[in-house]
Amino acid sequence: MSSICKFIDGVKAAFLMVVVQIAYAVVSILYKLVADNNGMSLCVLVAYRYLFASIFMVPLAYFAERKSKPKITAEVLFQAFLCGLFGATLQQNLYVEAVVLAGVTYATVMYNFIPGATFTLAVCFGLERLNIRTLTGKAKVIGTLMGISGAMILTFYKSTEIHIWSTNVNLLKHHLQPQNVSTNNIWGSSLALGTCISYSIWLIIQAKMSEKFPWHYTSAALMSVMASIQSIIFALFMERGDWNQWKLGWDIKLFTALFAGVMASGIVWVLIAWCVRIKGPLYASVFNPLFLVLVAIGGSLLLDERLHLGSVIGSLIIVIGLYIVLWGKGRELKKTIEIQPLEIITTKLQDAKSLEIDDNIVLKENNYL
């Protein structure tokens, strides 16, 4: 029974991060459907997303963590503001604009630079050790590079078309096609890259915040509130005077805002905050290449998009790279756990020696008196 519990604990973080990527993939497809609908500004949709996330997360955080009484300081509020800015408002608005300018495929593939950017930032801020001479360090670097390379192959290398399945389902009305990045406005690629960097910065800030504020529900709630305020102000500025953009009906726009707010922002942020605190920001970011794989599969099933040989090869490289990084992180965490008891014993021995010295000094002083 204990071995089963250890196995569940070992795969729990990985399973939850896969759930996170599934939620993000569903939101990406929903965004594509809303953009195809041409009935709502995407920045307004982002504002509604975080408004619904706040409405869902604030009561949940209160009932889940009210007994532990989270200490919300000025530093925590500032960190929540930065998390809302980089992890939500800036990141999502850059993403939807990149979708409009550069197409969904290119905007999605840029997410796969997140592990590399996060690893670089984590090393710079001391949250990850490069240790390139060790086997675990080499595994993290090689796995991260494989994930990025696989994403590039998946997107840009098509080759022959593969007919694995055919659902004959296409939910798009206007059959939107991704644009050629080389003929598009240069802003599209810049905004897509900004999305990647913004998300990586958020993971670093979230890791710092989780060290001193381990209340994940309250953290997600604060981030939701900050993001909703920021996103609403931005949407009002972008769509000033056009109040028709804010109308919601019983359609795909309302469903997208609710699902993205409750699931992909509220619940997912709790899962990411927990995972970042337990495993670190690199571990959370390395699952992002799965996002593109899931979008490719979902697009072929629901949007009648074609799978190619390059998609299969790229997906295999992404999965292999993911397992290499997970193996490296697992070995690294195991070594850390083995070292910690030795450090505790050493600290206790040092404390005992210092107390013994202090006692001897006191005895000598008493004898002298």
Secondary structure, DSSP 8 states (H G I E B T S, - for coil): -HHHHHHHHHHHHHHHHHHHHHHHHHHHHHHHHHHHHT-S-HHHHHHHHHHHHHHHHHHHHHHHHTTT-----HHHHHHHHHHHIIIIIHHHHHHHHHHHHH-HHHHHHGGGGHHHHHHHHHHHTTSS---TTSHHHHHHHHHHHHHHHHHHHHHH---SEE-S-----B--SS------GGGS-HHHHHHHHHHHHHHHHHHHHHHHHHHH---HHHHHHHHHHHHHHHHHHHHHHHTTT-GGGG---SSHHHHHHHHHHIIIIIIHHHHHHHHHHHH-HHHHHTTTHHHHHHHHHHHHHHB---EEHHHHHHHHHHHHHHHHHHHHHHHHHHHHHHHHHHHHHHHHHHHHHHHHHHHHHHHHHHHH-
